[in-house]
């Protein structure tokens, strides 16, 4: 199987097989538009992805390379938003900075399933937490004035949804 070379923003070159690289729609389209002329002769620069993140992207792609992309995208839409596979959950258990860099790389490389799994990981970090806890988790300064804080402290009753809640035609 032909090997292609991916060059990270910091100049490190990674060899990978085409099937792994095609987990990226960006690379897949590039390879379709510019077919390989000679084996092991293709260098694809990735100026927006550093070597540490590219290594993680390729590890994820290698694990998921035999996944059916269309089937997985539909499965991702059908499953509850906060569920990701156990392998993905363990893989994505990393510091916030790295996770956010991985999200940017997945977006840049158009790797929808990696992007969805990483974003669901962030969503799970937020789910069930108060605004103050979220601020602490993501190191967000509280920019509310004391009067705005007072307004926020007034309890707002939110009706609970049940199966009979009608949303109309969505």
C-alpha positions in Angstrom: 0.0 0.0 0.0 1.4 3.4 -0.9 2.7 5.6 1.9 2.3 9.3 2.0 4.2 11.8 4.1 2.5 14.5 6.2 4.6 17.4 7.3 3.6 19.2 10.5 3.9 22.9 11.0 7.1 22.4 12.9 8.6 20.5 10.1 8.4 16.9 11.4 7.4 14.4 8.7 5.1 11.5 9.4 4.7 8.5 7.1 1.2 7.0 7.0 -0.7 4.7 4.7 -3.3 6.2 2.4 -6.3 4.6 4.2 -5.3 6.2 7.5 -4.7 9.6 5.8 -8.1 9.4 4.1 -9.8 9.7 7.5 -9.3 13.4 6.7 -11.7 14.6 4.1 -9.3 17.3 3.3 -6.5 14.9 2.5 -8.8 12.5 0.8 -10.0 15.2 -1.6 -6.5 16.3 -2.2 -5.4 12.8 -3.1 -8.4 12.4 -5.4 -7.7 15.7 -7.2 -4.0 15.1 -7.4 -3.4 11.4 -7.8 -0.1 9.9 -6.6 2.5 9.9 -9.4 5.0 7.7 -7.6 4.9 5.6 -4.5 6.3 7.2 -1.4 6.8 10.5 -3.2 3.9 12.5 -1.8 4.6 15.1 0.8 1.6 17.0 2.1 2.3 20.0 4.3 0.0 20.7 7.1 0.8 24.2 8.3 -1.9 24.4 10.9 -1.1 21.2 12.8 2.0 20.8 15.0 3.8 17.4 15.4 2.4 16.6 18.8 -1.2 17.0 17.6 -0.6 15.4 14.2 0.8 12.3 16.1 -2.5 12.1 18.0 -4.6 12.7 14.9 -2.8 9.8 13.1 -3.3 7.5 16.2 -7.0 8.3 16.2 -7.2 7.9 12.4 -5.3 4.6 12.5 -7.7 3.2 15.0 -10.8 4.4 13.0 -9.4 3.8 9.5 -11.7 0.9 8.7 -14.8 2.7 10.0 -17.4 3.4 7.3 -17.4 7.2 7.2 -21.0 7.6 5.9 -22.4 5.0 8.4 -20.5 6.6 11.3 -21.7 10.1 10.5 -25.3 8.9 10.5 -24.8 6.9 13.7 -23.3 10.0 15.3 -26.4 11.9 14.4 -28.7 9.2 15.7 -27.0 8.5 19.1 -27.4 10.6 22.1 -25.2 13.7 21.9 -23.2 12.9 25.0 -22.1 9.3 24.1 -18.8 8.5 22.6 -17.0 5.1 22.4 -15.0 3.9 25.4 -11.8 4.0 23.2 -12.5 7.6 22.1 -13.2 8.6 25.7 -9.9 7.2 26.9 -8.1 8.6 23.9 -9.6 12.1 24.5 -8.7 12.1 28.2 -6.1 14.8 27.9 -5.4 18.3 29.1 -7.6 21.1 27.9 -5.0 22.8 25.8 -4.2 19.7 23.9 -7.9 18.8 23.5 -8.7 22.2 22.0 -5.7 22.0 19.6 -7.0 18.6 18.6 -10.4 20.1 17.9 -8.8 22.8 15.7 -6.8 20.2 13.8 -9.8 18.0 13.3 -11.7 21.0 11.9 -8.8 22.0 9.7 -8.4 18.4 8.4 -12.2 17.9 8.1 -12.3 14.9 10.3 -15.9 15.1 11.3 -16.0 12.0 13.6 -12.9 13.1 15.5 -14.3 16.6 15.7 -17.6 15.4 17.0 -16.0 13.1 19.6 -13.7 15.8 20.8 -16.5 18.4 21.0 -18.7 15.9 22.8 -15.9 15.5 25.3 -15.9 19.3 25.9 -19.7 19.2 26.2 -19.5 16.5 28.8 -17.1 18.7 30.8 -19.8 21.4 30.8 -22.9 19.3 31.3 -24.4 19.5 34.8 -22.1 22.2 36.0 -22.9 25.7 37.2 -21.7 28.8 35.5 -19.1 29.3 38.2 -17.8 25.7 37.9 -17.6 26.1 34.1 -15.6 29.3 34.6 -13.2 27.6 36.9 -12.8 24.6 34.6 -12.0 26.6 31.5 -10.2 29.5 33.4 -12.8 32.1 32.2 -12.8 35.3 34.3 -16.1 36.4 35.7 -16.8 39.7 33.8 -20.3 40.4 35.4 -20.7 43.5 37.4 -22.1 43.2 40.9 -25.5 44.5 39.7 -25.5 41.9 36.9 -24.6 39.2 39.5 -27.6 40.2 41.5 -29.9 39.9 38.5 -28.5 36.4 37.8 -29.1 35.3 41.4 -32.9 35.8 41.0 -34.3 32.3 40.5 -35.8 31.8 37.1 -38.3 28.9 36.9 -37.7 26.8 33.9 -40.4 24.3 33.1 -39.2 20.7 32.8 -39.7 19.0 29.5 -41.5 15.7 29.2 -42.8 13.6 26.4 -45.9 15.8 26.0 -43.9 18.9 25.3 -44.9 20.2 21.9 -42.3 22.1 19.8 -44.3 22.4 16.6 -42.7 21.7 13.3 -39.0 21.7 13.7 
